[in-house]
Amino acid sequence: MSNYLNSWGHYPNRPQSSLVSNWRTEVAGHLIQLTDAHGDTLPYGNGRSYGDSCLAASDHVLNMRTLDRFINADWEQGTITAEAGITLAEILSISIQNGWFLSVTPGTQFVTLGGAIANDVHGKNHHIRGTFGNHVYSFGLQRSNLEPIVCSATENRELFAATIGGLGLTGVITWAKIQLIKIRSSQIDSVAQRFDNLSQFFSLSEELDHQHEYSVAWIDCLASGSKTGRGVFIVGDHSQYGSLETEDRPKLHLPVTPPLSLINNLSLRAFNETYWRMQPSKRKYERVEYEPFFYPLDRILHWNRMYGRKGFQQFQCVVPKTVAEPAVQELLKAISLSGQGSFLAVLKCCGSITSPGMMSFPMPGTSLALDFPNTPMLERVLFPQLDKIVREAGGRLYPAKDAHMSGNDFRQAYPAWERLEALRDKGLMSRFWKRVIS
């Protein structure tokens, strides 16, 4: 047993004791061992969920990270089968040199394969390829006191749909087979352009999204008045020429957690103003390595420590396309007035491709994500304001990033929750699930 696993945001601060499964054949026995001893447990990958969806209600998890082996790879068809504890970074370290890339990747490469499925992660190309679940062929699922089963679109179909985006509650994913996309180079041809307000973001999105594989925008979350929603629009595509070599980029490291957050109103305003002015007012075309394009924060190991000992919370929502501009405008106005936020605030438009998962987060519309240092005023004042805007717009929050969503808001936004609850492995329970269905 080992201690001190937690969520990435360190809020709620509930360190998890863990039992490590080194082999797939151990998972069934470990499930029984944990549930007999503690009542319930939860599979735990690499701890990159921000809130309490990766925390067991019992505070005792099944650590899957050591199940990190490739099982099979077909480099002609671009499919791989691997154990659930392998990270996306470990997949890319092999797949890129063979001319393949992840079909969908979130903003960090340090999530596990099982976690990517359980949270049905999405990325900068949702408008082109949907969610991670759209590219999963099959996976192995171990449920309490049962033999392991295989789930796919044709085999154990209901559990397949419930497990994609099912937050690790339907059973333990032990392996998965996924489809990759063909690439000719490890580099990205990117285009960046500064914009002055939110209306310009939507104009650029309308013009450029359908022309490019990847699309995202950085937003100055503290800009106000006529500057509300200003930021930098970035699109990109895999380069059609170049090598398949990857850079071993040096990593920065935050060795300790400071007593107080390094992110505050003064540092944030200074950074945002400087960063925005450094960006090109006209379109800038350049070739960049894939890591800084997809994973800018991954260069700083333990970057979550900069928020101090109280941790941080991320607010990520999606609002429907029909009301996206006024709803996002209202959200940004409330955030600007609060003087809180993050230096990496992300705005992007989601497409209309339906996920096979019954609990998938994206919808046709616009997603806004940013981090907040954890303060008493956050949940008492700002989050209720933001939640109300999202609720009235018909939007929803992302469970993988959440630590505060009310049960009423969750159940209204995710009506399929009752189907998931009916299929939930009764030996598995997260702090998130216990909070929102009670």
Kinemage of the C-alpha trace (Angstrom):
@kinemage 1
@onewidth
@group {chain A} dominant
@subgroup {mainchain}
@vectorlist {calphas} color= white
{ca met a 1} P 0.000 0.000 0.000
{ca ser a 2} L 1.201 3.547 -0.720
{ca asn a 3} L -0.162 6.920 0.346
{ca tyr a 4} L -0.463 10.510 -0.740
{ca leu a 5} L -2.093 10.197 -4.150
{ca asn a 6} L -4.407 13.124 -4.781
{ca ser a 7} L -6.184 14.978 -7.549
{ca trp a 8} L -4.228 17.454 -9.668
{ca gly a 9} L -5.960 20.469 -8.131
{ca his a 10} L -5.381 19.237 -4.559
{ca tyr a 11} L -8.952 20.197 -3.785
{ca pro a 12} L -10.653 18.639 -2.001
{ca asn a 13} L -7.486 17.622 -0.207
{ca arg a 14} L -8.216 13.932 0.357
{ca pro a 15} L -4.985 11.897 0.070
{ca gln a 16} L -5.685 8.419 -1.253
{ca ser a 17} L -4.151 5.179 -0.060
{ca ser a 18} L -3.563 2.857 -2.987
{ca leu a 19} L -3.149 -0.772 -3.821
{ca val a 20} L -0.977 -1.217 -6.906
{ca ser a 21} L -1.894 -3.684 -9.646
{ca asn a 22} L 1.229 -4.728 -11.545
{ca trp a 23} L -0.488 -7.333 -13.735
{ca arg a 24} L -3.922 -7.469 -15.330
{ca thr a 25} L -4.528 -10.808 -13.649
{ca glu a 26} L -4.247 -9.109 -10.240
{ca val a 27} L -7.052 -6.593 -10.805
{ca ala a 28} L -9.995 -8.862 -9.943
{ca gly a 29} L -8.449 -9.968 -6.649
{ca his a 30} L -7.429 -6.445 -5.726
{ca leu a 31} L -10.966 -5.199 -6.343
{ca ile a 32} L -12.321 -7.775 -3.931
{ca gln a 33} L -9.582 -7.025 -1.386
{ca leu a 34} L -10.304 -3.272 -1.404
{ca thr a 35} L -14.090 -3.512 -1.333
{ca asp a 36} L -14.024 -6.122 1.445
{ca ala a 37} L -11.742 -3.921 3.539
{ca his a 38} L -13.157 -0.463 2.798
{ca gly a 39} L -16.620 -0.862 1.262
{ca asp a 40} L -15.722 0.737 -2.070
{ca thr a 41} L -12.786 1.787 -4.212
{ca leu a 42} L -12.020 3.454 -7.566
{ca pro a 43} L -9.459 2.905 -10.342
{ca tyr a 44} L -6.786 5.638 -10.294
{ca gly a 45} L -4.585 6.443 -13.282
{ca asn a 46} L -2.049 9.277 -13.202
{ca gly a 47} L -4.069 11.682 -11.057
{ca arg a 48} L -4.624 14.373 -13.703
{ca ser a 49} L -8.327 14.865 -12.967
{ca tyr a 50} L -8.607 18.257 -11.297
{ca gly a 51} L -11.411 17.753 -8.791
{ca asp a 52} L -12.859 14.782 -6.929
{ca ser a 53} L -13.839 12.479 -9.802
{ca cys a 54} L -10.590 10.491 -9.319
{ca leu a 55} L -10.962 10.234 -5.535
{ca ala a 56} L -12.620 7.193 -4.012
{ca ala a 57} L -15.379 7.829 -1.479
{ca ser a 58} L -13.463 5.474 0.836
{ca asp a 59} L -10.131 7.223 0.090
{ca his a 60} L -8.692 3.852 -1.004
{ca val a 61} L -7.977 3.486 -4.735
{ca leu a 62} L -6.703 0.822 -7.108
{ca asn a 63} L -3.550 2.276 -8.650
{ca met a 64} L -3.434 1.336 -12.352
{ca arg a 65} L -0.382 3.334 -13.421
{ca thr a 66} L 1.979 0.349 -13.493
{ca leu a 67} L -0.193 -1.411 -16.097
{ca asp a 68} L 1.676 0.459 -18.825
{ca arg a 69} L 2.587 -2.106 -21.471
{ca phe a 70} L 1.910 -2.220 -25.192
{ca ile a 71} L 0.029 -5.392 -26.111
{ca asn a 72} L -0.109 -5.054 -29.890
{ca ala a 73} L 0.549 -2.481 -32.614
{ca asp a 74} L -0.443 -2.532 -36.277
{ca trp a 75} L 1.615 0.191 -37.957
{ca glu a 76} L -0.010 -0.490 -41.322
{ca gln a 77} L -3.513 0.313 -40.060
{ca gly a 78} L -2.516 2.623 -37.200
{ca thr a 79} L -4.112 0.724 -34.347
{ca ile a 80} L -2.601 -0.036 -30.958
{ca thr a 81} L -3.709 -2.157 -28.048
{ca ala a 82} L -2.208 -1.251 -24.694
{ca glu a 83} L -2.792 -1.583 -20.984
{ca ala a 84} L -4.914 1.091 -19.330
{ca gly a 85} L -2.128 2.603 -17.226
{ca ile a 86} L 0.028 3.662 -20.164
{ca thr a 87} L 0.148 7.437 -20.650
{ca leu a 88} L -0.536 9.279 -23.875
{ca ala a 89} L 3.089 10.472 -23.749
{ca glu a 90} L 4.294 6.869 -23.723
{ca ile a 91} L 2.037 6.050 -26.672
{ca leu a 92} L 3.330 9.051 -28.627
{ca ser a 93} L 6.961 8.157 -27.928
{ca ile a 94} L 6.444 5.024 -30.035
{ca ser a 95} L 3.660 5.986 -32.446
{ca ile a 96} L 5.193 9.201 -33.833
{ca gln a 97} L 8.365 7.486 -35.049
{ca asn a 98} L 6.097 5.009 -36.859
{ca gly a 99} L 4.135 7.814 -38.541
{ca trp a 100} L 1.023 7.928 -36.339
{ca phe a 101} L -0.457 10.385 -33.833
{ca leu a 102} L -3.308 10.286 -31.342
{ca ser a 103} L -6.641 10.930 -33.058
{ca val a 104} L -7.662 13.115 -30.111
{ca thr a 105} L -5.502 14.473 -27.321
{ca pro a 106} L -6.337 16.699 -24.344
{ca gly a 107} L -4.112 19.516 -23.097
{ca thr a 108} L -1.742 17.189 -21.257
{ca gln a 109} L 0.003 14.059 -22.475
{ca phe a 110} L 0.350 12.732 -18.930
{ca val a 111} L -3.123 11.192 -18.654
{ca thr a 112} L -3.481 7.433 -18.881
{ca leu a 113} L -5.256 5.558 -21.648
{ca gly a 114} L -7.877 4.337 -19.182
{ca gly a 115} L -8.369 7.859 -17.844
{ca ala a 116} L -8.769 9.269 -21.352
{ca ile a 117} L -11.601 6.800 -21.971
{ca ala a 118} L -13.217 7.161 -18.532
{ca asn a 119} L -13.367 10.949 -18.950
{ca asp a 120} L -13.956 10.842 -22.733
{ca val a 121} L -11.379 13.585 -23.184
{ca his a 122} L -11.514 16.011 -26.081
{ca gly a 123} L -8.996 18.333 -27.698
{ca lys a 124} L -8.358 21.088 -30.191
{ca asn a 125} L -9.889 19.049 -33.034
{ca his a 126} L -13.289 18.219 -31.559
{ca his a 127} L -14.915 19.970 -34.526
{ca ile a 128} L -13.157 17.476 -36.850
{ca arg a 129} L -12.862 14.190 -34.930
{ca gly a 130} L -15.117 14.342 -31.865
{ca thr a 131} L -13.953 12.933 -28.542
{ca phe a 132} L -11.411 10.261 -27.610
{ca gly a 133} L -14.255 7.765 -27.367
{ca asn a 134} L -14.952 8.124 -31.081
{ca his a 135} L -11.636 6.361 -31.744
{ca val a 136} L -11.888 3.481 -29.263
{ca tyr a 137} L -12.540 0.062 -30.812
{ca ser a 138} L -12.741 -2.032 -27.668
{ca phe a 139} L -11.513 -2.394 -24.112
{ca gly a 140} L -11.318 -4.933 -21.323
{ca leu a 141} L -13.491 -4.305 -18.270
{ca gln a 142} L -13.099 -5.959 -14.889
{ca arg a 143} L -16.154 -5.739 -12.647
{ca ser a 144} L -16.332 -6.840 -9.013
{ca asn a 145} L -16.739 -10.581 -8.447
{ca leu a 146} L -17.113 -11.255 -12.187
{ca glu a 147} L -15.000 -12.599 -15.015
{ca pro a 148} L -13.325 -9.937 -17.221
{ca ile a 149} L -15.341 -8.931 -20.278
{ca val a 150} L -14.659 -7.208 -23.611
{ca cys a 151} L -16.708 -4.136 -24.495
{ca ser a 152} L -17.126 -2.649 -27.974
{ca ala a 153} L -19.798 -1.133 -30.198
{ca thr a 154} L -21.050 -4.670 -30.897
{ca glu a 155} L -20.165 -6.563 -27.700
{ca asn a 156} L -21.541 -5.546 -24.280
{ca arg a 157} L -22.728 -2.401 -26.040
{ca glu a 158} L -24.467 -0.751 -23.080
{ca leu a 159} L -21.403 -1.064 -20.862
{ca phe a 160} L -19.267 0.225 -23.744
{ca ala a 161} L -21.398 3.385 -23.919
{ca ala a 162} L -21.558 3.791 -20.137
{ca thr a 163} L -17.817 3.336 -19.616
{ca ile a 164} L -16.779 5.983 -22.187
{ca gly a 165} L -17.146 9.101 -20.068
{ca gly a 166} L -18.341 6.941 -17.162
{ca leu a 167} L -15.729 8.290 -14.711
{ca gly a 168} L -14.355 4.870 -13.819
{ca leu a 169} L -17.605 3.743 -12.202
{ca thr a 170} L -18.679 0.826 -14.435
{ca gly a 171} L -15.622 -1.315 -13.776
{ca val a 172} L -11.857 -1.190 -14.147
{ca ile a 173} L -10.606 -0.690 -17.712
{ca thr a 174} L -7.612 -3.004 -18.030
{ca trp a 175} L -6.657 -2.556 -21.720
{ca ala a 176} L -7.942 -0.767 -24.811
{ca lys a 177} L -7.585 -0.827 -28.584
{ca ile a 178} L -7.621 2.593 -30.270
{ca gln a 179} L -7.251 4.102 -33.751
{ca leu a 180} L -4.472 6.607 -34.499
{ca ile a 181} L -4.186 9.114 -37.374
{ca lys a 182} L -1.475 9.083 -40.038
{ca ile a 183} L 1.169 11.832 -39.976
{ca arg a 184} L 4.192 12.646 -42.133
{ca ser a 185} L 6.031 14.846 -39.641
{ca ser a 186} L 6.241 15.360 -35.903
{ca gln a 187} L 5.849 19.115 -36.415
{ca ile a 188} L 2.778 21.333 -36.636
{ca asp a 189} L 2.138 24.119 -39.160
{ca ser a 190} L 0.478 26.745 -37.001
{ca val a 191} L -1.147 30.117 -37.583
{ca ala a 192} L -1.573 32.631 -34.761
{ca gln a 193} L -3.404 35.959 -34.730
{ca arg a 194} L -4.244 38.378 -31.961
{ca phe a 195} L -7.866 39.523 -31.667
{ca asp a 196} L -9.351 42.460 -29.779
{ca asn a 197} L -12.650 41.171 -28.379
{ca leu a 198} L -14.998 38.216 -28.173
{ca ser a 199} L -16.868 39.012 -31.392
{ca gln a 200} L -13.603 38.775 -33.295
{ca phe a 201} L -12.977 35.346 -31.765
{ca phe a 202} L -16.265 34.042 -33.133
{ca ser a 203} L -15.555 35.583 -36.537
{ca leu a 204} L -12.143 33.915 -36.679
{ca ser a 205} L -13.611 30.617 -35.526
{ca glu a 206} L -16.276 30.772 -38.241
{ca glu a 207} L -13.629 31.507 -40.868
{ca leu a 208} L -10.804 29.174 -39.833
{ca asp a 209} L -12.093 26.178 -37.869
{ca his a 210} L -13.286 24.198 -40.888
{ca gln a 211} L -9.986 24.837 -42.690
{ca his a 212} L -7.749 23.323 -40.017
{ca glu a 213} L -7.426 20.165 -37.931
{ca tyr a 214} L -6.768 22.047 -34.685
{ca ser a 215} L -8.238 25.262 -33.338
{ca val a 216} L -8.057 26.973 -29.948
{ca ala a 217} L -7.785 30.437 -28.403
{ca trp a 218} L -6.055 31.909 -25.389
{ca ile a 219} L -8.206 34.500 -23.614
{ca asp a 220} L -7.224 37.403 -21.375
{ca cys a 221} L -9.706 36.584 -18.620
{ca leu a 222} L -9.234 39.954 -16.888
{ca ala a 223} L -9.808 42.220 -19.912
{ca ser a 224} L -12.946 44.340 -19.533
{ca gly a 225} L -15.168 46.782 -21.408
{ca ser a 226} L -14.572 46.855 -25.158
{ca lys a 227} L -11.583 44.524 -24.653
{ca thr a 228} L -13.615 41.721 -23.038
{ca gly a 229} L -12.660 38.406 -24.586
{ca arg a 230} L -9.502 39.610 -26.301
{ca gly a 231} L -6.923 36.951 -26.920
{ca val a 232} L -4.899 34.960 -29.429
{ca phe a 233} L -6.454 32.585 -31.973
{ca ile a 234} L -4.318 29.587 -32.935
{ca val a 235} L -4.961 26.960 -35.604
{ca gly a 236} L -2.728 24.179 -36.822
{ca asp a 237} L -2.253 21.071 -38.935
{ca his a 238} L 0.258 18.251 -39.000
{ca ser a 239} L 3.086 19.271 -41.331
{ca gln a 240} L 3.163 17.465 -44.666
{ca tyr a 241} L 6.950 17.277 -44.797
{ca gly a 242} L 9.790 16.907 -42.315
{ca ser a 243} L 11.117 14.213 -40.020
{ca leu a 244} L 9.333 12.009 -37.512
{ca glu a 245} L 11.968 12.741 -34.893
{ca thr a 246} L 10.843 14.118 -31.554
{ca glu a 247} L 12.598 16.681 -29.404
{ca asp a 248} L 13.651 15.724 -25.911
{ca arg a 249} L 12.690 19.125 -24.573
{ca pro a 250} L 14.155 20.063 -21.169
{ca lys a 251} L 11.568 20.340 -18.425
{ca leu a 252} L 11.287 23.041 -15.808
{ca his a 253} L 10.436 21.943 -12.297
{ca leu a 254} L 8.639 23.437 -9.309
{ca pro a 255} L 10.387 21.600 -6.465
{ca val a 256} L 8.188 22.809 -3.597
{ca thr a 257} L 4.684 24.081 -2.964
{ca pro a 258} L 4.734 27.702 -1.759
{ca pro a 259} L 2.535 28.576 1.228
{ca leu a 260} L 0.532 31.040 -0.890
{ca ser a 261} L -0.547 31.023 -4.532
{ca leu a 262} L 1.860 32.625 -6.992
{ca ile a 263} L -1.174 33.452 -9.149
{ca asn a 264} L -2.799 36.674 -7.958
{ca asn a 265} L -4.455 39.736 -9.432
{ca leu a 266} L -1.205 41.672 -9.902
{ca ser a 267} L 0.842 38.860 -11.442
{ca leu a 268} L -2.066 37.800 -13.640
{ca arg a 269} L -2.755 41.280 -15.028
{ca ala a 270} L 0.920 41.851 -15.757
{ca phe a 271} L 1.305 38.506 -17.506
{ca asn a 272} L -1.885 38.808 -19.562
{ca glu a 273} L -1.108 42.331 -20.746
{ca thr a 274} L 2.464 41.418 -21.695
{ca tyr a 275} L 1.517 38.163 -23.390
{ca trp a 276} L -1.277 39.728 -25.433
{ca arg a 277} L 0.945 42.561 -26.694
{ca met a 278} L 3.682 40.114 -27.671
{ca gln a 279} L 1.361 38.312 -30.075
{ca pro a 280} L 1.099 39.176 -33.793
{ca ser a 281} L -1.703 41.516 -34.873
{ca lys a 282} L -1.467 39.969 -38.352
{ca arg a 283} L -1.464 36.261 -39.009
{ca lys a 284} L 1.835 34.605 -38.193
{ca tyr a 285} L 2.694 31.309 -39.904
{ca glu a 286} L 5.317 29.050 -38.367
{ca arg a 287} L 6.307 25.425 -37.860
{ca val a 288} L 6.470 24.311 -34.256
{ca glu a 289} L 7.175 21.106 -32.384
{ca tyr a 290} L 4.110 19.153 -31.337
{ca glu a 291} L 4.727 19.366 -27.569
{ca pro a 292} L 4.514 23.165 -27.131
{ca phe a 293} L 1.556 23.256 -29.525
{ca phe a 294} L -0.532 20.638 -27.714
{ca tyr a 295} L 0.935 20.606 -24.215
{ca pro a 296} L 2.296 24.041 -23.210
{ca leu a 297} L 2.035 23.391 -19.459
{ca asp a 298} L 3.631 19.949 -19.609
{ca arg a 299} L 7.021 21.597 -19.860
{ca ile a 300} L 6.661 22.636 -16.205
{ca leu a 301} L 6.643 19.562 -14.002
{ca his a 302} L 4.337 19.918 -10.992
{ca trp a 303} L 3.019 23.242 -12.272
{ca asn a 304} L -0.007 22.743 -10.031
{ca arg a 305} L 2.212 23.658 -7.075
{ca met a 306} L 2.241 27.316 -8.141
{ca tyr a 307} L -1.272 27.648 -6.712
{ca gly a 308} L -0.004 27.069 -3.184
{ca arg a 309} L -1.029 24.722 -0.427
{ca lys a 310} L -4.752 25.436 -0.783
{ca gly a 311} L -4.694 24.189 -4.361
{ca phe a 312} L -6.858 25.366 -7.224
{ca gln a 313} L -10.107 24.615 -8.995
{ca gln a 314} L -10.764 24.626 -12.699
{ca phe a 315} L -14.001 25.877 -14.151
{ca gln a 316} L -14.706 24.317 -17.530
{ca cys a 317} L -18.061 24.688 -19.183
{ca val a 318} L -19.633 24.320 -22.598
{ca val a 319} L -22.608 26.380 -23.731
{ca pro a 320} L -24.805 25.726 -26.800
{ca lys a 321} L -23.893 27.305 -30.110
{ca thr a 322} L -27.147 29.289 -30.364
{ca val a 323} L -26.346 31.333 -27.238
{ca ala a 324} L -22.571 30.950 -27.105
{ca glu a 325} L -21.488 34.550 -27.698
{ca pro a 326} L -23.764 36.281 -25.152
{ca ala a 327} L -23.233 33.515 -22.575
{ca val a 328} L -19.437 33.591 -22.866
{ca gln a 329} L -19.517 37.404 -22.788
{ca glu a 330} L -21.427 37.263 -19.506
{ca leu a 331} L -19.058 34.648 -18.068
{ca leu a 332} L -15.973 36.690 -18.954
{ca lys a 333} L -17.508 39.844 -17.511
{ca ala a 334} L -18.142 38.110 -14.173
{ca ile a 335} L -14.612 36.651 -14.134
{ca ser a 336} L -13.024 40.011 -14.981
{ca leu a 337} L -14.942 41.762 -12.199
{ca ser a 338} L -13.789 39.130 -9.717
{ca gly a 339} L -10.119 39.822 -10.494
{ca gln a 340} L -9.465 36.073 -10.362
{ca gly a 341} L -8.449 33.610 -13.038
{ca ser a 342} L -5.499 31.946 -14.715
{ca phe a 343} L -2.800 32.857 -17.195
{ca leu a 344} L -3.936 29.935 -19.368
{ca ala a 345} L -7.623 30.534 -20.107
{ca val a 346} L -8.811 28.477 -23.074
{ca leu a 347} L -11.719 29.129 -25.405
{ca lys a 348} L -12.666 26.813 -28.264
{ca cys a 349} L -15.641 25.788 -30.343
{ca cys a 350} L -16.905 22.213 -30.155
{ca gly a 351} L -18.368 20.399 -33.147
{ca ser a 352} L -21.449 18.276 -33.687
{ca ile a 353} L -19.878 14.782 -33.816
{ca thr a 354} L -21.718 12.588 -31.324
{ca ser a 355} L -19.661 10.544 -28.871
{ca pro a 356} L -20.474 6.868 -28.303
{ca gly a 357} L -20.348 7.643 -24.573
{ca met a 358} L -23.622 8.372 -22.816
{ca met a 359} L -22.010 10.871 -20.406
{ca ser a 360} L -19.776 12.818 -22.804
{ca phe a 361} L -19.158 16.477 -21.940
{ca pro a 362} L -18.874 18.360 -25.278
{ca met a 363} L -21.889 19.627 -27.220
{ca pro a 364} L -22.130 21.803 -30.343
{ca gly a 365} L -21.121 25.153 -28.887
{ca thr a 366} L -18.247 26.886 -27.127
{ca ser a 367} L -16.102 25.677 -24.255
{ca leu a 368} L -14.368 27.948 -21.743
{ca ala a 369} L -11.781 26.644 -19.268
{ca leu a 370} L -9.639 28.403 -16.696
{ca asp a 371} L -8.082 27.799 -13.283
{ca phe a 372} L -8.691 29.702 -10.056
{ca pro a 373} L -6.584 29.735 -6.885
{ca asn a 374} L -8.721 28.189 -4.189
{ca thr a 375} L -10.228 30.874 -1.925
{ca pro a 376} L -13.352 30.984 0.266
{ca met a 377} L -14.912 33.563 -2.075
{ca leu a 378} L -14.597 31.243 -5.064
{ca glu a 379} L -17.391 28.862 -4.111
{ca arg a 380} L -19.410 31.420 -2.156
{ca val a 381} L -19.516 34.176 -4.777
{ca leu a 382} L -17.931 33.588 -8.198
{ca phe a 383} L -18.842 29.969 -8.946
{ca pro a 384} L -22.553 30.477 -8.133
{ca gln a 385} L -22.584 33.394 -10.597
{ca leu a 386} L -20.865 31.368 -13.316
{ca asp a 387} L -23.009 28.281 -12.660
{ca lys a 388} L -26.180 30.356 -13.037
{ca ile a 389} L -25.045 31.710 -16.406
{ca val a 390} L -24.204 28.209 -17.671
{ca arg a 391} L -27.441 26.749 -16.316
{ca glu a 392} L -29.629 29.417 -17.924
{ca ala a 393} L -27.755 29.013 -21.215
{ca gly a 394} L -28.485 25.276 -21.249
{ca gly a 395} L -24.813 24.371 -20.869
{ca arg a 396} L -22.914 22.089 -18.516
{ca leu a 397} L -19.681 21.664 -16.569
{ca tyr a 398} L -16.991 19.034 -17.139
{ca pro a 399} L -16.963 16.371 -14.380
{ca ala a 400} L -13.259 15.606 -14.920
{ca lys a 401} L -12.399 19.176 -13.933
{ca asp a 402} L -15.064 19.788 -11.292
{ca ala a 403} L -14.973 20.049 -7.494
{ca his a 404} L -18.080 22.116 -6.789
{ca met a 405} L -20.980 21.336 -9.190
{ca ser a 406} L -24.342 20.967 -7.449
{ca gly a 407} L -26.275 17.737 -7.734
{ca asn a 408} L -29.214 19.560 -9.318
{ca asp a 409} L -27.019 21.105 -12.014
{ca phe a 410} L -25.324 17.785 -12.726
{ca arg a 411} L -28.518 15.782 -12.995
{ca gln a 412} L -30.132 18.394 -15.231
{ca ala a 413} L -27.109 18.625 -17.531
{ca tyr a 414} L -26.484 14.868 -17.717
{ca pro a 415} L -29.874 13.135 -17.884
{ca ala a 416} L -28.181 9.816 -18.696
{ca trp a 417} L -26.818 9.694 -15.136
{ca glu a 418} L -29.570 7.301 -14.081
{ca arg a 419} L -28.528 4.803 -16.770
{ca leu a 420} L -24.938 5.048 -15.570
{ca glu a 421} L -26.007 4.579 -11.964
{ca ala a 422} L -27.950 1.454 -12.931
{ca leu a 423} L -24.817 0.046 -14.599
{ca arg a 424} L -22.353 1.230 -11.964
{ca asp a 425} L -20.221 -1.446 -10.354
{ca lys a 426} L -21.502 -1.284 -6.775
{ca gly a 427} L -17.969 -1.744 -5.486
{ca leu a 428} L -16.873 1.521 -7.150
{ca met a 429} L -17.743 4.974 -5.820
{ca ser a 430} L -16.036 8.343 -6.256
{ca arg a 431} L -16.349 11.415 -4.091
{ca phe a 432} L -17.714 13.238 -7.145
{ca trp a 433} L -20.454 10.676 -7.806
{ca lys a 434} L -21.476 10.501 -4.151
{ca arg a 435} L -21.694 14.308 -4.099
{ca val a 436} L -23.806 14.796 -7.208
{ca ile a 437} L -26.299 11.936 -6.953
{ca ser a 438} L -27.057 12.302 -3.231
